[in-house]
Amino acid sequence: QVQLVQSGGGLVQTGGSLRLSCAASGSIFRINALYWYRQAPGKQRELVATITSSGRTIYANSVKGRFTISRDNAETTAYLQMNTLEPEDTAVYYCKANLIRTPGTPPYDYWGQGTQVTVSS
């Protein structure tokens, strides 16, 4: 059993900041990478940020310079620090972990439940 539990969503004004968390729990051998996605109504799900097991980070151009993805010391929790928020950032944000449950088994993607982020003017 593997679970990704998200927290930190909410309502914020334009220019404000918000910090999202994604905690992985259960039987996990190794997390290969952690991702943040977002999906606005009527739009396809968009990859926002990636952090690999080596610590490499990748960002979508739309959030580069404003958002920061990170991990805790145990590398079981992912964070997304969102600064200088804009109404265009309004969406449901999802975390995803690509992980291996036991050695020698193939990796698999696990998704968080999603959390609403609303940026108002």
C-alpha positions as CSV (number, residue, x, y, z in Angstrom):
1,Q,0.0,0.0,0.0
2,V,1.2,3.5,-1.0
3,Q,-0.5,6.8,-0.3
4,L,0.3,10.3,-1.3
5,V,-1.5,12.8,0.9
6,Q,-1.5,16.5,-0.1
7,S,-2.1,19.6,1.9
8,G,-1.6,23.3,1.7
9,G,-4.1,24.5,-0.9
10,G,-6.4,27.4,-0.5
11,L,-7.4,30.9,-1.6
12,V,-4.7,33.6,-2.0
13,Q,-4.6,37.1,-3.6
14,T,-2.7,38.0,-6.7
15,G,1.0,38.3,-5.8
16,G,0.7,36.2,-2.7
17,S,2.4,32.9,-1.8
18,L,1.3,29.4,-1.0
19,R,3.2,26.2,0.0
20,L,1.9,22.8,-1.0
21,S,3.0,19.5,0.6
22,C,2.8,15.9,-0.6
23,A,3.7,13.2,1.9
24,A,4.3,9.6,0.7
25,S,3.7,6.7,3.0
26,G,3.5,3.0,2.9
27,S,5.8,0.2,1.6
28,I,8.4,2.2,-0.5
29,F,11.9,1.1,-1.5
30,R,12.9,4.1,-3.6
31,I,11.3,7.2,-4.9
32,N,12.7,7.9,-8.4
33,A,11.1,11.3,-8.9
34,L,8.4,13.5,-7.5
35,Y,6.2,15.7,-9.7
36,W,3.7,18.5,-9.4
37,Y,0.9,18.8,-12.0
38,R,-2.0,21.2,-12.2
39,Q,-5.3,21.1,-14.1
40,A,-7.6,24.0,-14.7
41,P,-11.2,23.5,-15.8
42,G,-11.4,22.8,-19.5
43,K,-7.6,22.4,-19.8
44,Q,-5.3,19.4,-20.0
45,R,-3.2,18.4,-17.0
46,E,0.1,20.3,-17.1
47,L,3.4,19.2,-15.6
48,V,4.6,22.1,-13.4
49,A,7.7,20.9,-11.7
50,T,9.9,17.8,-11.3
51,I,12.6,16.8,-8.8
52,T,14.6,13.6,-9.3
53,S,16.3,11.3,-6.8
54,S,19.5,13.2,-7.5
55,G,18.0,16.5,-6.7
56,R,17.7,17.8,-10.2
57,T,14.8,20.2,-10.7
58,I,12.8,21.0,-13.9
59,Y,10.1,23.6,-14.3
60,A,7.5,24.6,-16.8
61,N,8.2,27.9,-18.4
62,S,5.0,29.3,-17.0
63,V,6.2,29.0,-13.4
64,K,10.0,29.3,-13.8
65,G,11.4,31.8,-11.4
66,R,8.2,31.8,-9.3
67,F,7.8,28.2,-8.1
68,T,10.3,26.0,-6.3
69,I,10.0,22.2,-5.9
70,S,11.9,20.6,-3.0
71,R,12.1,17.5,-0.8
72,D,12.5,16.9,2.9
73,N,15.6,15.2,4.3
74,A,14.0,11.8,4.3
75,E,13.0,12.4,0.7
76,T,9.5,11.2,1.4
77,T,7.7,14.6,1.2
78,A,7.6,16.9,-1.7
79,Y,6.9,20.6,-1.5
80,L,5.9,23.3,-4.0
81,Q,6.6,26.8,-2.9
82,M,4.5,29.1,-5.1
83,N,5.4,32.8,-5.0
84,T,4.1,35.8,-7.0
85,L,0.9,33.9,-7.7
86,E,-1.3,35.0,-10.6
87,P,-4.9,34.2,-11.5
88,E,-3.6,32.0,-14.3
89,D,-2.2,29.7,-11.6
90,T,-5.7,28.8,-10.4
91,A,-6.1,25.0,-10.8
92,V,-6.2,21.7,-8.9
93,Y,-2.7,20.7,-8.1
94,Y,-1.7,17.1,-8.0
95,C,1.5,15.5,-6.8
96,K,2.8,12.2,-8.4
97,A,5.6,9.9,-7.2
98,N,7.4,7.5,-9.5
99,L,8.6,4.8,-7.1
100,I,9.7,1.3,-6.6
101,R,8.0,-0.6,-3.8
102,T,10.4,-3.5,-3.5
103,P,13.9,-4.1,-5.1
104,G,13.8,-5.8,-8.5
105,T,10.2,-4.7,-9.3
106,P,9.3,-2.2,-11.9
107,P,8.5,1.4,-10.9
108,Y,5.0,2.7,-10.8
109,D,3.3,6.1,-10.6
110,Y,1.2,7.0,-7.6
111,W,-1.0,10.1,-7.5
112,G,-2.1,12.4,-4.7
113,Q,-5.7,13.4,-4.2
114,G,-5.3,16.9,-5.5
115,T,-5.8,20.2,-3.8
116,Q,-7.5,23.4,-5.1
117,V,-5.4,26.6,-5.5
118,T,-7.4,29.7,-6.2
119,V,-5.7,33.0,-6.9
120,S,-8.1,36.0,-6.8
121,S,-7.7,39.6,-8.0
